[in-house]
């Protein structure tokens, strides 16, 4: 097709559940993108923490091209070598003993939530069905996951929500104590809340959740869709906290841009998912698993993970400098590794999307997490020069929005 689409074509042909920026990227390399007019941008967004190894990474490209010449898809009537290799690698690198593959983070969390309910049903009876989540959490876009997520705006208007779901306050164990009882089958939590504002859990909070789950014979689920796969400076964030979940979900950077999700758990818990209880048409797809295996093996390198921590310090230093230069424009800078949130204050409070638009004009692509938090989730291997250039662009964008 020789026709060249424009941003206006989005409004004509696409369902309006997104509101994308005016530019259309057409090419990427590392932490840089180019639009239809060949204008260059530094990428601080990373596809919302997806492109963990940047754009057109040669290791991932090689894995994809090699598998593309073999098998693209098989139904789950059969298994395949890339899926088995990926499962083995994830088991060897984590607490888990079993892996389930699907196509997205929402699917991974859907599987986890069904699994914990099924486990409690078989082990303790149908009365043990309560799931505790947290306000401002985000776990996906399926109806079950938006109901468990702690942002009502995502579930309003779609009819009655699933029952036996309650929400506590993040980083507040007293609010958990007010809800947890022997009817509780699971607690699900993001070690770093992403969409809710890039807020890390305190070690005491996660330790307290582990203790309470053990006491009430409930399962602890860590949603590491956004904060996992090296983003925190550890392969998975739970490793830095020293708190081991019963179930862990992963997606986003797991495939480095190729759609794939995973749910990891123990043999005992996995045993309740017998044939027919759950599935995913594209789960374990050979193309996706081949790329994900290359991503996991690359990201698990200790030198790469150490580099994430060094890059975090560089971002932090730049943001502190910008804060001073622009008169305290950030009320707080928080996060872990290369998942960082800068909360806007003063005349820019609530104007995160204005900052995004101004940044685009200055050659920088970035994110928000709510109306007042700038979110940084770049490639884990972004260079120092690219960080410096991107921050210079942000500096100009903030200056353009000065009162």
N, C-alpha and C positions, 0 to 999 in steps of 0.2 A: 504494500500500500504506500503510495507516494505522498499522501496527504500528511501534513505536519500539524499535529494538534496544538492548541493554545490553552491557556488557563480558562478562557471563556467556554471552551468545550467541556470542561468539567461541569460547569453549571448546566449545560445543555443535556449531557448524556449520563451523568453520574447521580446516584442517589445522594442527597445533600446532607449526609451524616458527618461529613468532614468539611473543613473550610481551609484548604491548603493555601500557602503563600502564592504570590503571583508568578514566581520563577519556576521553571521546570528543569530540574537537573537531568542531564542526559549521559553523563560520563563521570566516572570517579576513579581515583587512584590514591591509595593510602588514605590520608586524612584531608584530601582535597576533592572538590566536585566542580564540574563545569556545566553551565546551563545551555539553553538552545542558542544563545548569542555568544557562546564560548567565554562567558565571564566566569572567573575563578572564585571559589569560596573555600574558606577553611571550615571543616566540619567538626563542630563541637557537639553535634546531636547523636551521631552514630546510629541513626535509624531508631532512636529511643533505646539505646544501649544494646542494639542488635549487632552492629558491625564491629565486633570486638577486635577484629584483626584488620580493620579498614576495608576500603573498596578494592576490588580486583586483586585480592591477596593471592600471590602466585602459588602458595601451598594449597589453598582451598580450590583455586582454579584447576590445579593439576589433579586433585582428588576427584573433582566433578567431571573433568574431561575423561579421565581414565574409566570411571564408572559408567559414564554415558555410552561408552562403546561396548558395555557388557549388558547389564539388566537395569531397566528403568523402574519397573514396578512389578510386584507380585502380590496377589491377595494373601491374606493371613492364613489361607489354607496351607501355605508354604512358609518357610523361613528363608533367610538369605544371609550371606557371609558378612556384609557390612553391618547389619543390625546386630549380629552376634559379636562381632569384634568391638562395636561401640558399647554394647552392654557389658562385656568383659572389662573393658577399659574403665568405664564409670564405676563398676563394682570395685575394681582394684584401687581406685583413687578416692573412694569415699567409704562411709559406714555401711553402705547398702550391700545387699546380697542379691537383689532382683531389680530389673528395670522394665518399665513399660514405655513404649514410644507412641507419640501422637504427632499432631501437626502444629501445635501452638501452646502458649502458656495457659490460655483459657482452658484448652482441652486437658492439659496436664493437671490443672487444679480441679477441674470437673472430675477427673479420674480419682484424684486424691480424696475428694470429699465423698464420692461414692464408696471408695475403698474403706474409709474410716467408719462410715455408717454400716456397711456390710460386715466389717470385722466385729463391731459392737453387737450387731444383731445376732451373729452366729455364736459369739463367745458369751454374751450376757443377756440377750433377749431384746425384744423390740422396744422396750421402755428406755433403753440407753441410746438416745438419738440426738442429744443437744450438741450443737456446734457453737463454740465461742470464737468470735473474731473481734476486730478492733475498729473503732471509728477512724475514718479517713483511710482505711485500707483499700487496696484494689487487688482483685484476684482474677479478673477476666470479664468477658462480655457474654458468656452463656447466662441463662436466667438463674441457674443455681449459683454461679460464681458472683454475679452482680448482687444477688441477695445476701450472700455471705460477706461481700465487700462492704466496707463501712461508709459508703457514700450514697445516700438514698437517691440522689439525682439520677443515678444510672439505672435504677430499678423502677422508678415512678412511672406510672402510666401503662404498665404492661400486665396489669391484673394482679391477683393474689400472689404474694411471694411464698416460697416454701417455708414451712414452719420449723420450729425448734432451732432457730438461729438467734443468737443474742450477741450484743456488741459491748465490749468493755473499752476503757480508755487506754490508749497505747502508753507504754512505760509507766503504768499505774497498777501495781499488783493488788491494791485494795479494791479496785473496781472489778478485778477478776474474782477476788474472793467473794464479792457480792453476788456473783453469777454461778460459779462452779459448784457442782454437787455430783452425786453418784450417778445422775442421769446424763452427765456430760460424756460424750464419746470422743471429742477431740477439741483441741485448740489449734487454730491456724493463724500464723503470724508471719509478716515479712521482717526479717532481721534488719533491713533498712526499708522503711516505707518509701516507695518511689513516687507514685502518682499523688500521694497524700502530702507531699512537700519535702521529700528527701530528708527523712528523719531517722537516724540510727537508733536501734534499741540500746538500752544500757545493758551491760553484762548482768547486773543484778536482776533485771526484768526477765531476760531469757532464762537465767538460772532458776528464777522463781517459777516460771511457767513449767519448766522441766519437773521441778519438785512437785508441783500441784497436779500435773498430769499423772505422775507416778502414784501419788497418794489416792487419786480418784479413779485409777485404772482407765485413764483416757490417753489417747494418742496425741503426740505433738507433731504438727505439720509445719515445716518451714517452706514458705513460698520464696524461692530464690530465682524466680523468673528474671527479675531485673538486677538484683544485687549479686547473683552468682556468676559463675564462669569467669573468675579472675577479676571482676569489677571491684571487689573490696580490697584487693591485694592478696587475697587467698583464693585458691581454686573455687571454694564455696565459702560464703561468709560464716557459716556455723563453725568452721575450723578456727577462725580468729577469736571466736567467743568461747570456744571450749565447751559448747553445749550441743549434744547430738540429738537430732530429731528422730522420730520414728518413720516419717515420710518426708521426702524433699521433692520439690518440683523445680524444673529447669526448662528454659526455652531461650528466646531472644538470641544471645551470643552463642548458645550451644551450637547453632548451625552457621554462625558467622554471617548471616543474611539469607541462608537457605532455610525455608520453614521446617522446623522440627521442635517438638517438645518431649520432655521425659518426666516420668515419675519414678523415683527411687525409693525402695523400702527394704524391709527384712523378709526373709523366707517365711517366717510365721505369719506376718501380716499379709503378705502377697498370696498366701494359700487360699484365701477366701475368694479370690478372683479365679474361679474355675472356668473352663470353656463355656462361652455364652453369656457370662455375667457382664462383660464390658468389651469394647473394641473400638477400632479406629481404622477406617478404610486405608488412609495413607500412613498410618502408624508403622514405623519400621521400614519406610520406603528406602530402597537401596541407594538412590541418589542422595537423599537427605542424610542417611546414616554415614555414607562414605565421607561427605563433607564435614559432618559433625565429628567424626573420628579424627580427622586432620586438625580440626579446631581444638578439640580437647587435648590432643597430644602436644599441640603448639602452646596453648595457654598454660598447661600444667608445668611448663619449664620454670624452675625456680627463679632464673634470671629475669624472665619476663614479668613474673609476679613482683619481684623486687623493684622492677622498673615502674610498675603501677604506683607503688608507694612513693617513689621519687617524683613521679609526675604529679601526684596529689599535692605534694609540698610546693611544687612550682605553681600550680593553680591557686593554692591557698595564698601564696605570697603575692601573686598578681591581684587577687581579689581584695586583699588587705590594702594594697597600694591604691586600687581604684576607689575603695571605700573612703580612704583619707582624701584623695584628690577631689572626689565629688561630694564632699560634705556629709559623710555618713549615709550614703545611699542604700547600704545594706544593714538591716537590723541584726542579721545573723548569717554566718556562713557555716554550713554543716555538711556532713556526709562521710563516706568512707571511700578510699581509693579514688577511682575515677567515676564515682557517682556523687556529685556535689551539688548542693542547693544553696543559692544566695537569695535571702528573703529581702525583697524591696521594701523601702520605707520612704517617708516623706512624700514628695510630689509624685513619685513613681509607684507608690503603694497601689496594688490592684491593676497595674498597667503592664503586666508582663508581656502581653501580646504586642503592645506598642514597642517595647524594647526589641522583640523578635523582628518586627518589621524594619526598625531602624538598623538593626544588625545586618539584615539582608542587604540593605542599601550600602553597607560598609564592607560587604564581602565576607560575612560570617553567618553560618547556619547554626542555630542552637535551639533550645527547648524551654518550656515552662513546666512547672508542676503545680497547677493551680494558678490563680490570677496574679499572685504576688511573689512567686518563687522562680528565679531563673535556674534551670537545671542543665548541668554539664555532664554528658555521658559519651565522651569521644572514644575513638579507638584506643585500645590498651597500649598500642605502640605508636601513638602520636609523637612526633618529634618535639624537642624543646623549641626549635625555631617556629614550628607550627603553633605551638601554644603561645609563644610570644607574639606572633603575627595576629592570631585570633584575639588575643587580649587587647592589642592595639586597636583592632576593629571595634571591640566592645567599648573601649574608652571613647572612641569617636561617636559611637551610637548613643552612649549615655550623655555625652556633651550636647548632641543634637536635640535631646529631650529636656535640656536644662530649663528651669523656670524662666 
